[in-house]
Amino acid sequence: MQRVVHPDGCVLLMEHEVPRHPVVKLLFYIRMLSMGAKDAREFMKGGVEHLTKIFTRVTLSHSRTGKSKMMYCKK
């Protein structure tokens, strides 16, 4: 993202929230463990620390249903 976004550009990311149902939540965490990159796992957990290293402004918001999170990143 850092390489391809224009100096005044922005990025919008959307991902699912951690499920509440115990079985689905277990499957979700198994999926996270199978992901290779540490920053990908951090993103899935909801962290924005890795994004603040690239972008000057990072805003985290949640959908009305609570099933998705959105991150607006501005350079």
N, C-alpha and C positions, 0 to 999 in steps of 0.2 A: 504494500500500500504506500509506503513511504516513497518508493521510487516512481510510482506511476501517477500519484495524485498531484495536481497542479499546486503551486505554492499557496494559492488562495482557495484551494478546493476543499471538499468535504466528502466524508464517507458515512453511509448509513448501514449499520449491521443489525441483523435481527436473528434471534435464537430462541429456542424454547426454554422455559423455566424448568427447574427441577420438579419432576412430577410429585404429587402428593400421595398417590396410591402406592402402598408398600411394594407390591410386585413390580409395578412399572418403574418405581424409583430404583429398585435393585437392578433392573435391566439397564436403566439409564447410567448408573454408576459403572456397570460392567462395560458399557460402551465407552465411557470416559477413560477407563483403564486401558482400553485397547487402542486409544488414539495415541499417535506417536509423539507429536511435539508438545512440549510443556506449555507453550503459550496457547495452544488449542484447548488443552484441558483447563487452563486458567479462564479462558473465554467462556467455556461451558459452565464453569462454576459462578460466573457473573463478575469476575474481577476485571477491572479496567486499568490496572497498573501498567501492563505492557502497552496499552494504547496511549497512555499519557507520556510515554517515552517518544512517541512518534508525532502526536498531535498536541497542539497548544490548548485545545478545549475539548473535553469529552463529557457528554451528557448521557446519563443512563435513565431510561424511563421504562415503564411496564405497560402492557396492554390492559384494557379494561377487564378482560377475562382473567388476567393474571397468569396466562399460559405462555406468554412470550415477553421477551425483553428486547428493547431497542437501544442501540448506542449510536449517538450522533457525534461524529468526530470532525473537528475543523482544524485545518493546518494553520 
